[in-house]
């Protein structure tokens, strides 16, 4: 008689009770796989976790599977490699390419921030050092192994998986994983039913366990036209004679904004004011849309429209030149939650003037500068100095790449039978709990809110 296998262990090493640092470890008696390997952002107590020793046995890890290339899902990979990981990193081809852009930019920003801190003396560390450098990124990228949507991949005797499109960003995927006759579905970040640039998420019908994000689990996206919202903000800023600064994520958000602005210009809904894309990473990712045409819903003409009449800023000297130019303009610059990047230099010069507008166009994690400004802070700290927030701060959520509560319930409703358990992660406590109640009431599924570092035996 064949003995029963030991229970499968599921452990959330990040992205539990928060929307950053996503890492999910799944273990059997012989093998273990990590789903996502993200960087913590936002609150200081979370960011400090990035500097600790990896919370798992790196040498025992068989594989890493990436759902997509956002920093909070891939940004910790170079640290894992620095501590000795040398196994495969599985991803879709566009996710591999997006991740390289993201990691190189992350390393560059960290190195620049460390240099600036050392020159200015505002760090408590002497000397200040980056979490990782481009050298660690160079060591990380050769470990990638790419696979197509729907292709089953055998990792070892315990694990096999395939990717299913998630509709979130370029290359993003749900991970369907089979382990000891059990099927696990990891949503990663799940897109909306009608994304602007992506195809909708793939619908699955069977699972024993579902691990699902809950970023917008407590809210519904406004049923308003994003064109009208953006048009109103642009025209209002022009009327004031100011500058519209849009902190933007480089992947998908920057491309959406470029497409929307140029469409509004072509429709003559807004004047032909200058638009600057000051995000080296955003520029590189935009080029990836042209390379991976089968992974998004844009036509060739729409791809070309994205970069129509856009001034591309590639180096810091050009940034200073843009700041010197007078008159209304639109500046799109990273990063989306104002945690770093070129947008900080614009805010240092522009956030103190009420003529200007800062438009937050995505989710703002607690503790980030974006979250502080959204909540009406009087000042923000940049590069060791404090700046009064006099500029108008606006927010639009209609561009979110995350499904809202209705989208998540719609996706779950396609499972033919109730899973044994749904685990909710990647959400603030209120969002996760609201979604838990909604799933239990409307679908009758058994739902658990994942707790950081808790081991679940399945």
One Martini backbone bead per residue (centre of mass of N, CA, C, O) as a GRO file, in nm:
protein
  458
    1UNK     BB    1   0.095   0.038   0.025
    2UNK     BB    2   0.071   0.367  -0.038
    3UNK     BB    3   0.180   0.627   0.107
    4UNK     BB    4   0.106   0.918   0.228
    5UNK     BB    5   0.174   1.220   0.175
    6UNK     BB    6   0.289   1.488   0.278
    7UNK     BB    7   0.210   1.785   0.343
    8UNK     BB    8   0.149   2.074   0.200
    9UNK     BB    9   0.327   2.384   0.193
   10UNK     BB   10   0.217   2.721   0.276
   11UNK     BB   11   0.399   3.040   0.232
   12UNK     BB   12   0.399   3.387   0.331
   13UNK     BB   13   0.677   3.621   0.261
   14UNK     BB   14   0.463   3.812   0.123
   15UNK     BB   15   0.177   3.991   0.048
   16UNK     BB   16   0.067   3.999   0.358
   17UNK     BB   17  -0.117   4.272   0.450
   18UNK     BB   18  -0.004   4.360   0.163
   19UNK     BB   19   0.120   4.501  -0.169
   20UNK     BB   20   0.410   4.385  -0.103
   21UNK     BB   21   0.654   4.138  -0.141
   22UNK     BB   22   0.594   3.896  -0.320
   23UNK     BB   23   0.585   3.563  -0.156
   24UNK     BB   24   0.547   3.207  -0.240
   25UNK     BB   25   0.572   2.906  -0.060
   26UNK     BB   26   0.609   2.569  -0.192
   27UNK     BB   27   0.596   2.246  -0.018
   28UNK     BB   28   0.760   1.949   0.014
   29UNK     BB   29   0.956   1.702   0.124
   30UNK     BB   30   1.165   1.759  -0.143
   31UNK     BB   31   1.029   2.035  -0.247
   32UNK     BB   32   1.065   2.388  -0.380
   33UNK     BB   33   0.861   2.684  -0.453
   34UNK     BB   34   0.860   3.018  -0.591
   35UNK     BB   35   0.612   3.270  -0.597
   36UNK     BB   36   0.766   3.511  -0.642
   37UNK     BB   37   1.011   3.812  -0.589
   38UNK     BB   38   0.957   4.073  -0.401
   39UNK     BB   39   0.952   4.406  -0.314
   40UNK     BB   40   0.951   4.621  -0.062
   41UNK     BB   41   0.724   4.894   0.007
   42UNK     BB   42   0.699   5.198   0.182
   43UNK     BB   43   0.705   5.116   0.472
   44UNK     BB   44   0.975   5.090   0.670
   45UNK     BB   45   0.919   4.804   0.801
   46UNK     BB   46   0.917   4.678   0.515
   47UNK     BB   47   1.185   4.774   0.381
   48UNK     BB   48   1.370   4.631   0.594
   49UNK     BB   49   1.320   4.336   0.488
   50UNK     BB   50   1.518   4.353   0.241
   51UNK     BB   51   1.788   4.339   0.444
   52UNK     BB   52   1.742   4.065   0.506
   53UNK     BB   53   1.757   3.757   0.518
   54UNK     BB   54   1.633   3.521   0.357
   55UNK     BB   55   1.313   3.347   0.435
   56UNK     BB   56   1.494   3.099   0.314
   57UNK     BB   57   1.622   2.815   0.159
   58UNK     BB   58   1.809   2.867  -0.108
   59UNK     BB   59   1.940   2.580  -0.167
   60UNK     BB   60   1.640   2.429  -0.166
   61UNK     BB   61   1.558   2.575  -0.418
   62UNK     BB   62   1.424   2.489  -0.734
   63UNK     BB   63   1.220   2.746  -0.798
   64UNK     BB   64   1.102   3.025  -0.997
   65UNK     BB   65   0.785   3.196  -1.035
   66UNK     BB   66   0.657   3.439  -1.256
   67UNK     BB   67   0.385   3.650  -1.313
   68UNK     BB   68   0.553   3.934  -1.317
   69UNK     BB   69   0.739   4.266  -1.365
   70UNK     BB   70   0.695   4.385  -1.100
   71UNK     BB   71   0.870   4.487  -0.826
   72UNK     BB   72   0.666   4.337  -0.613
   73UNK     BB   73   0.753   4.046  -0.784
   74UNK     BB   74   1.092   4.086  -0.875
   75UNK     BB   75   1.298   4.280  -0.692
   76UNK     BB   76   1.447   4.026  -0.517
   77UNK     BB   77   1.622   3.845  -0.701
   78UNK     BB   78   1.919   3.957  -0.660
   79UNK     BB   79   1.929   3.871  -0.364
   80UNK     BB   80   1.895   3.570  -0.402
   81UNK     BB   81   2.151   3.545  -0.578
   82UNK     BB   82   2.352   3.663  -0.370
   83UNK     BB   83   2.271   3.401  -0.174
   84UNK     BB   84   2.288   3.148  -0.418
   85UNK     BB   85   2.095   3.143  -0.640
   86UNK     BB   86   2.077   2.899  -0.950
   87UNK     BB   87   1.811   2.859  -1.060
   88UNK     BB   88   1.522   2.877  -1.208
   89UNK     BB   89   1.335   3.134  -1.397
   90UNK     BB   90   1.004   3.152  -1.458
   91UNK     BB   91   0.863   3.285  -1.772
   92UNK     BB   92   0.760   3.489  -1.979
   93UNK     BB   93   0.895   3.664  -2.223
   94UNK     BB   94   0.790   3.952  -2.146
   95UNK     BB   95   0.863   3.925  -1.845
   96UNK     BB   96   1.162   3.905  -1.882
   97UNK     BB   97   1.195   4.184  -2.022
   98UNK     BB   98   1.064   4.359  -1.806
   99UNK     BB   99   1.244   4.272  -1.567
  100UNK     BB  100   1.508   4.385  -1.676
  101UNK     BB  101   1.423   4.679  -1.676
  102UNK     BB  102   1.344   4.697  -1.377
  103UNK     BB  103   1.614   4.601  -1.243
  104UNK     BB  104   1.805   4.808  -1.371
  105UNK     BB  105   1.659   5.053  -1.257
  106UNK     BB  106   1.673   4.978  -0.959
  107UNK     BB  107   1.982   4.970  -0.940
  108UNK     BB  108   2.037   5.258  -1.036
  109UNK     BB  109   1.877   5.407  -0.816
  110UNK     BB  110   2.029   5.289  -0.574
  111UNK     BB  111   2.307   5.394  -0.653
  112UNK     BB  112   2.230   5.695  -0.669
  113UNK     BB  113   2.119   5.724  -0.379
  114UNK     BB  114   2.382   5.646  -0.236
  115UNK     BB  115   2.557   5.870  -0.354
  116UNK     BB  116   2.383   6.108  -0.254
  117UNK     BB  117   2.393   6.036   0.050
  118UNK     BB  118   2.703   6.062   0.071
  119UNK     BB  119   2.725   6.359  -0.026
  120UNK     BB  120   2.492   6.477   0.181
  121UNK     BB  121   2.458   6.312   0.467
  122UNK     BB  122   2.145   6.165   0.521
  123UNK     BB  123   2.260   5.905   0.618
  124UNK     BB  124   2.309   5.657   0.876
  125UNK     BB  125   2.499   5.538   0.669
  126UNK     BB  126   2.864   5.437   0.667
  127UNK     BB  127   2.809   5.376   0.395
  128UNK     BB  128   2.591   5.392   0.156
  129UNK     BB  129   2.397   5.119   0.012
  130UNK     BB  130   2.288   4.909  -0.205
  131UNK     BB  131   2.105   4.631  -0.225
  132UNK     BB  132   2.176   4.641  -0.539
  133UNK     BB  133   2.333   4.582  -0.842
  134UNK     BB  134   2.405   4.530  -1.174
  135UNK     BB  135   2.562   4.274  -1.118
  136UNK     BB  136   2.324   4.108  -1.002
  137UNK     BB  137   2.154   4.130  -1.257
  138UNK     BB  138   2.358   3.984  -1.443
  139UNK     BB  139   2.324   3.713  -1.268
  140UNK     BB  140   2.007   3.675  -1.312
  141UNK     BB  141   1.918   3.661  -1.620
  142UNK     BB  142   2.035   3.366  -1.704
  143UNK     BB  143   1.799   3.208  -1.529
  144UNK     BB  144   1.603   3.237  -1.745
  145UNK     BB  145   1.287   3.067  -1.841
  146UNK     BB  146   1.082   3.044  -2.116
  147UNK     BB  147   0.713   3.041  -2.165
  148UNK     BB  148   0.421   2.967  -2.288
  149UNK     BB  149   0.104   2.993  -2.319
  150UNK     BB  150  -0.012   2.673  -2.199
  151UNK     BB  151   0.260   2.547  -2.111
  152UNK     BB  152   0.383   2.260  -1.986
  153UNK     BB  153   0.595   2.230  -1.686
  154UNK     BB  154   0.856   2.034  -1.566
  155UNK     BB  155   1.039   2.037  -1.271
  156UNK     BB  156   0.941   1.770  -1.111
  157UNK     BB  157   0.789   1.516  -0.936
  158UNK     BB  158   0.590   1.749  -0.793
  159UNK     BB  159   0.613   1.974  -1.034
  160UNK     BB  160   0.373   2.154  -1.239
  161UNK     BB  161   0.318   2.406  -1.507
  162UNK     BB  162   0.123   2.702  -1.616
  163UNK     BB  163   0.034   2.963  -1.822
  164UNK     BB  164  -0.211   3.237  -1.778
  165UNK     BB  165  -0.365   3.499  -1.864
  166UNK     BB  166  -0.428   3.813  -1.661
  167UNK     BB  167  -0.453   4.127  -1.775
  168UNK     BB  168  -0.241   4.337  -1.647
  169UNK     BB  169   0.034   4.301  -1.809
  170UNK     BB  170   0.294   4.250  -1.985
  171UNK     BB  171   0.304   3.893  -1.953
  172UNK     BB  172   0.098   3.825  -1.760
  173UNK     BB  173   0.027   3.553  -1.510
  174UNK     BB  174  -0.118   3.274  -1.438
  175UNK     BB  175  -0.069   3.001  -1.205
  176UNK     BB  176  -0.076   2.659  -1.291
  177UNK     BB  177  -0.048   2.409  -1.031
  178UNK     BB  178   0.092   2.080  -0.985
  179UNK     BB  179   0.051   1.877  -0.672
  180UNK     BB  180  -0.018   1.583  -0.574
  181UNK     BB  181  -0.311   1.597  -0.728
  182UNK     BB  182  -0.303   1.910  -0.702
  183UNK     BB  183  -0.462   2.231  -0.763
  184UNK     BB  184  -0.306   2.543  -0.827
  185UNK     BB  185  -0.399   2.900  -0.811
  186UNK     BB  186  -0.215   3.186  -0.923
  187UNK     BB  187  -0.293   3.515  -1.001
  188UNK     BB  188  -0.160   3.736  -0.903
  189UNK     BB  189  -0.232   3.996  -1.100
  190UNK     BB  190  -0.557   4.097  -1.178
  191UNK     BB  191  -0.742   4.191  -1.422
  192UNK     BB  192  -0.976   4.318  -1.619
  193UNK     BB  193  -1.241   4.268  -1.825
  194UNK     BB  194  -1.157   4.571  -1.970
  195UNK     BB  195  -0.886   4.640  -2.089
  196UNK     BB  196  -0.698   4.872  -2.262
  197UNK     BB  197  -0.436   4.670  -2.359
  198UNK     BB  198  -0.549   4.401  -2.279
  199UNK     BB  199  -0.646   4.102  -2.227
  200UNK     BB  200  -0.839   3.920  -2.065
  201UNK     BB  201  -0.867   3.700  -1.836
  202UNK     BB  202  -0.837   3.387  -1.781
  203UNK     BB  203  -1.058   3.113  -1.760
  204UNK     BB  204  -1.122   2.905  -1.491
  205UNK     BB  205  -1.265   2.574  -1.349
  206UNK     BB  206  -1.023   2.443  -1.169
  207UNK     BB  207  -0.963   2.389  -0.807
  208UNK     BB  208  -0.831   2.345  -0.487
  209UNK     BB  209  -0.647   2.614  -0.492
  210UNK     BB  210  -0.667   2.972  -0.427
  211UNK     BB  211  -0.450   3.247  -0.505
  212UNK     BB  212  -0.555   3.585  -0.426
  213UNK     BB  213  -0.593   3.892  -0.496
  214UNK     BB  214  -0.692   4.229  -0.303
  215UNK     BB  215  -0.647   4.531  -0.367
  216UNK     BB  216  -0.975   4.587  -0.470
  217UNK     BB  217  -1.177   4.434  -0.254
  218UNK     BB  218  -1.334   4.728  -0.144
  219UNK     BB  219  -1.393   4.814  -0.456
  220UNK     BB  220  -1.508   5.028  -0.721
  221UNK     BB  221  -1.482   5.133  -1.018
  222UNK     BB  222  -1.542   5.392  -1.190
  223UNK     BB  223  -1.819   5.476  -1.418
  224UNK     BB  224  -1.602   5.638  -1.607
  225UNK     BB  225  -1.433   5.840  -1.817
  226UNK     BB  226  -1.098   5.865  -1.867
  227UNK     BB  227  -1.100   6.091  -2.074
  228UNK     BB  228  -1.260   6.299  -1.904
  229UNK     BB  229  -1.077   6.307  -1.658
  230UNK     BB  230  -0.816   6.392  -1.803
  231UNK     BB  231  -0.921   6.640  -1.949
  232UNK     BB  232  -0.994   6.805  -1.695
  233UNK     BB  233  -0.706   6.821  -1.574
  234UNK     BB  234  -0.561   6.950  -1.813
  235UNK     BB  235  -0.738   7.207  -1.848
  236UNK     BB  236  -0.701   7.315  -1.559
  237UNK     BB  237  -0.390   7.349  -1.575
  238UNK     BB  238  -0.383   7.540  -1.818
  239UNK     BB  239  -0.556   7.765  -1.688
  240UNK     BB  240  -0.323   7.811  -1.464
  241UNK     BB  241  -0.030   7.772  -1.604
  242UNK     BB  242   0.075   7.479  -1.561
  243UNK     BB  243   0.194   7.167  -1.440
  244UNK     BB  244   0.166   6.823  -1.531
  245UNK     BB  245   0.222   6.565  -1.298
  246UNK     BB  246   0.289   6.208  -1.369
  247UNK     BB  247   0.313   5.951  -1.188
  248UNK     BB  248   0.465   5.643  -1.326
  249UNK     BB  249   0.438   5.349  -1.441
  250UNK     BB  250   0.620   5.184  -1.687
  251UNK     BB  251   0.402   4.954  -1.686
  252UNK     BB  252   0.129   5.052  -1.887
  253UNK     BB  253   0.069   5.335  -1.773
  254UNK     BB  254   0.239   5.500  -1.971
  255UNK     BB  255   0.098   5.387  -2.225
  256UNK     BB  256  -0.188   5.480  -2.159
  257UNK     BB  257  -0.131   5.784  -2.137
  258UNK     BB  258  -0.026   5.827  -2.423
  259UNK     BB  259  -0.280   5.732  -2.569
  260UNK     BB  260  -0.482   5.929  -2.437
  261UNK     BB  261  -0.348   6.202  -2.505
  262UNK     BB  262  -0.337   6.162  -2.816
  263UNK     BB  263  -0.640   6.126  -2.853
  264UNK     BB  264  -0.722   6.404  -2.738
  265UNK     BB  265  -0.566   6.561  -2.953
  266UNK     BB  266  -0.702   6.442  -3.210
  267UNK     BB  267  -0.995   6.542  -3.094
  268UNK     BB  268  -0.953   6.833  -2.964
  269UNK     BB  269  -0.981   6.824  -2.634
  270UNK     BB  270  -0.683   6.920  -2.640
  271UNK     BB  271  -0.414   7.077  -2.661
  272UNK     BB  272  -0.080   7.115  -2.812
  273UNK     BB  273   0.093   7.017  -2.574
  274UNK     BB  274   0.361   6.928  -2.419
  275UNK     BB  275   0.517   6.596  -2.397
  276UNK     BB  276   0.685   6.412  -2.131
  277UNK     BB  277   0.907   6.127  -2.116
  278UNK     BB  278   1.060   6.059  -1.789
  279UNK     BB  279   1.143   5.723  -1.858
  280UNK     BB  280   1.354   5.493  -1.939
  281UNK     BB  281   1.173   5.251  -1.874
  282UNK     BB  282   0.920   5.339  -2.035
  283UNK     BB  283   1.058   5.337  -2.310
  284UNK     BB  284   1.143   5.037  -2.313
  285UNK     BB  285   0.856   4.919  -2.276
  286UNK     BB  286   0.726   5.039  -2.527
  287UNK     BB  287   0.905   4.868  -2.719
  288UNK     BB  288   0.783   4.591  -2.624
  289UNK     BB  289   0.507   4.626  -2.761
  290UNK     BB  290   0.629   4.594  -3.047
  291UNK     BB  291   0.752   4.299  -2.994
  292UNK     BB  292   0.470   4.196  -2.823
  293UNK     BB  293   0.184   4.181  -2.993
  294UNK     BB  294   0.044   3.906  -2.874
  295UNK     BB  295   0.015   4.057  -2.562
  296UNK     BB  296  -0.195   4.259  -2.698
  297UNK     BB  297  -0.469   4.487  -2.825
  298UNK     BB  298  -0.304   4.653  -3.011
  299UNK     BB  299  -0.246   4.823  -3.275
  300UNK     BB  300  -0.017   4.949  -3.480
  301UNK     BB  301  -0.132   5.237  -3.469
  302UNK     BB  302  -0.145   5.257  -3.157
  303UNK     BB  303   0.155   5.217  -3.105
  304UNK     BB  304   0.237   5.475  -3.264
  305UNK     BB  305   0.061   5.681  -3.101
  306UNK     BB  306   0.202   5.673  -2.825
  307UNK     BB  307   0.473   5.834  -2.966
  308UNK     BB  308   0.324   6.086  -3.049
  309UNK     BB  309   0.452   6.383  -2.972
  310UNK     BB  310   0.697   6.283  -2.785
  311UNK     BB  311   0.922   6.369  -2.536
  312UNK     BB  312   1.223   6.210  -2.491
  313UNK     BB  313   1.385   6.131  -2.183
  314UNK     BB  314   1.723   6.006  -2.108
  315UNK     BB  315   1.858   6.239  -1.935
  316UNK     BB  316   1.928   6.462  -1.681
  317UNK     BB  317   1.983   6.712  -1.854
  318UNK     BB  318   1.697   6.710  -1.982
  319UNK     BB  319   1.540   6.751  -1.724
  320UNK     BB  320   1.648   7.039  -1.670
  321UNK     BB  321   1.536   7.157  -1.934
  322UNK     BB  322   1.236   7.113  -1.871
  323UNK     BB  323   1.230   7.290  -1.612
  324UNK     BB  324   1.307   7.561  -1.777
  325UNK     BB  325   1.043   7.544  -1.911
  326UNK     BB  326   0.780   7.735  -1.997
  327UNK     BB  327   0.471   7.648  -1.934
  328UNK     BB  328   0.256   7.432  -2.031
  329UNK     BB  329   0.267   7.077  -1.929
  330UNK     BB  330   0.351   6.727  -1.965
  331UNK     BB  331   0.463   6.493  -1.708
  332UNK     BB  332   0.607   6.169  -1.736
  333UNK     BB  333   0.713   5.993  -1.433
  334UNK     BB  334   0.913   5.817  -1.239
  335UNK     BB  335   0.723   5.692  -0.994
  336UNK     BB  336   0.399   5.588  -0.920
  337UNK     BB  337   0.460   5.621  -0.580
  338UNK     BB  338   0.708   5.816  -0.528
  339UNK     BB  339   0.985   5.639  -0.443
  340UNK     BB  340   1.130   5.740  -0.714
  341UNK     BB  341   1.307   5.886  -0.949
  342UNK     BB  342   1.245   6.159  -1.162
  343UNK     BB  343   0.993   6.285  -1.018
  344UNK     BB  344   1.146   6.415  -0.778
  345UNK     BB  345   1.269   6.658  -0.937
  346UNK     BB  346   1.000   6.787  -1.008
  347UNK     BB  347   0.883   6.821  -0.721
  348UNK     BB  348   1.099   7.005  -0.605
  349UNK     BB  349   1.004   7.243  -0.816
  350UNK     BB  350   0.657   7.207  -0.822
  351UNK     BB  351   0.497   7.144  -0.542
  352UNK     BB  352   0.503   7.469  -0.439
  353UNK     BB  353   0.282   7.523  -0.677
  354UNK     BB  354  -0.058   7.592  -0.743
  355UNK     BB  355  -0.051   7.570  -1.061
  356UNK     BB  356   0.004   7.285  -1.012
  357UNK     BB  357  -0.020   6.925  -1.095
  358UNK     BB  358  -0.088   6.612  -0.932
  359UNK     BB  359  -0.125   6.288  -1.086
  360UNK     BB  360  -0.277   6.005  -0.964
  361UNK     BB  361  -0.271   5.675  -1.157
  362UNK     BB  362  -0.275   5.484  -0.888
  363UNK     BB  363  -0.172   5.286  -0.660
  364UNK     BB  364  -0.111   5.368  -0.300
  365UNK     BB  365   0.097   5.281  -0.079
  366UNK     BB  366   0.158   5.277   0.230
  367UNK     BB  367   0.415   5.530   0.289
  368UNK     BB  368   0.407   5.676   0.042
  369UNK     BB  369   0.411   5.971  -0.119
  370UNK     BB  370   0.147   5.925  -0.271
  371UNK     BB  371  -0.025   5.869  -0.018
  372UNK     BB  372   0.028   6.134   0.128
  373UNK     BB  373  -0.089   6.321  -0.093
  374UNK     BB  374  -0.370   6.196  -0.110
  375UNK     BB  375  -0.409   6.265   0.218
  376UNK     BB  376  -0.295   6.579   0.254
  377UNK     BB  377  -0.019   6.661   0.287
  378UNK     BB  378   0.205   6.935   0.354
  379UNK     BB  379   0.462   6.735   0.325
  380UNK     BB  380   0.770   6.625   0.168
  381UNK     BB  381   1.033   6.388   0.139
  382UNK     BB  382   1.344   6.475  -0.040
  383UNK     BB  383   1.659   6.409  -0.017
  384UNK     BB  384   1.636   6.514   0.305
  385UNK     BB  385   1.400   6.714   0.228
  386UNK     BB  386   1.145   6.958   0.267
  387UNK     BB  387   0.816   6.995   0.098
  388UNK     BB  388   0.572   7.186   0.006
  389UNK     BB  389   0.221   7.128  -0.061
  390UNK     BB  390   0.063   7.330  -0.321
  391UNK     BB  391  -0.024   7.151  -0.514
  392UNK     BB  392  -0.239   6.986  -0.684
  393UNK     BB  393  -0.421   6.681  -0.595
  394UNK     BB  394  -0.488   6.405  -0.801
  395UNK     BB  395  -0.722   6.125  -0.881
  396UNK     BB  396  -0.719   5.818  -1.080
  397UNK     BB  397  -0.878   5.477  -1.110
  398UNK     BB  398  -0.957   5.395  -1.415
  399UNK     BB  399  -0.647   5.273  -1.477
  400UNK     BB  400  -0.647   5.021  -1.341
  401UNK     BB  401  -0.490   4.687  -1.352
  402UNK     BB  402  -0.694   4.608  -1.140
  403UNK     BB  403  -0.928   4.437  -1.018
  404UNK     BB  404  -1.217   4.455  -0.878
  405UNK     BB  405  -1.455   4.316  -0.699
  406UNK     BB  406  -1.628   4.237  -0.947
  407UNK     BB  407  -1.400   4.105  -1.113
  408UNK     BB  408  -1.319   3.886  -0.907
  409UNK     BB  409  -1.598   3.749  -0.889
  410UNK     BB  410  -1.626   3.684  -1.187
  411UNK     BB  411  -1.382   3.497  -1.205
  412UNK     BB  412  -1.467   3.293  -0.978
  413UNK     BB  413  -1.754   3.205  -1.105
  414UNK     BB  414  -1.609   2.988  -1.320
  415UNK     BB  415  -1.610   2.779  -1.113
  416UNK     BB  416  -1.766   2.475  -1.090
  417UNK     BB  417  -1.623   2.435  -0.811
  418UNK     BB  418  -1.541   2.445  -0.502
  419UNK     BB  419  -1.284   2.505  -0.337
  420UNK     BB  420  -1.122   2.425  -0.057
  421UNK     BB  421  -0.949   2.708  -0.095
  422UNK     BB  422  -0.915   3.059  -0.031
  423UNK     BB  423  -0.647   3.284  -0.076
  424UNK     BB  424  -0.569   3.604   0.051
  425UNK     BB  425  -0.372   3.855  -0.103
  426UNK     BB  426  -0.256   4.145  -0.188
  427UNK     BB  427  -0.365   4.333   0.073
  428UNK     BB  428  -0.528   4.519   0.261
  429UNK     BB  429  -0.713   4.435   0.526
  430UNK     BB  430  -0.984   4.560   0.431
  431UNK     BB  431  -0.989   4.444   0.144
  432UNK     BB  432  -0.972   4.142   0.219
  433UNK     BB  433  -1.223   4.127   0.407
  434UNK     BB  434  -1.437   4.221   0.208
  435UNK     BB  435  -1.385   3.993   0.003
  436UNK     BB  436  -1.436   3.755   0.185
  437UNK     BB  437  -1.737   3.815   0.239
  438UNK     BB  438  -1.829   3.821  -0.058
  439UNK     BB  439  -1.750   3.532  -0.134
  440UNK     BB  440  -1.908   3.382   0.085
  441UNK     BB  441  -2.193   3.503   0.013
  442UNK     BB  442  -2.198   3.459  -0.318
  443UNK     BB  443  -2.027   3.156  -0.338
  444UNK     BB  444  -1.938   2.977  -0.072
  445UNK     BB  445  -1.647   3.006  -0.008
  446UNK     BB  446  -1.351   2.923   0.140
  447UNK     BB  447  -1.182   3.181   0.337
  448UNK     BB  448  -0.841   3.306   0.357
  449UNK     BB  449  -0.625   3.521   0.521
  450UNK     BB  450  -0.316   3.586   0.476
  451UNK     BB  451  -0.023   3.530   0.670
  452UNK     BB  452   0.269   3.621   0.769
  453UNK     BB  453   0.465   3.320   0.780
  454UNK     BB  454   0.249   3.130   0.762
  455UNK     BB  455   0.174   2.781   0.785
  456UNK     BB  456   0.012   2.577   0.541
  457UNK     BB  457  -0.160   2.268   0.559
  458UNK     BB  458  -0.265   2.051   0.263
   0.00000   0.00000   0.00000
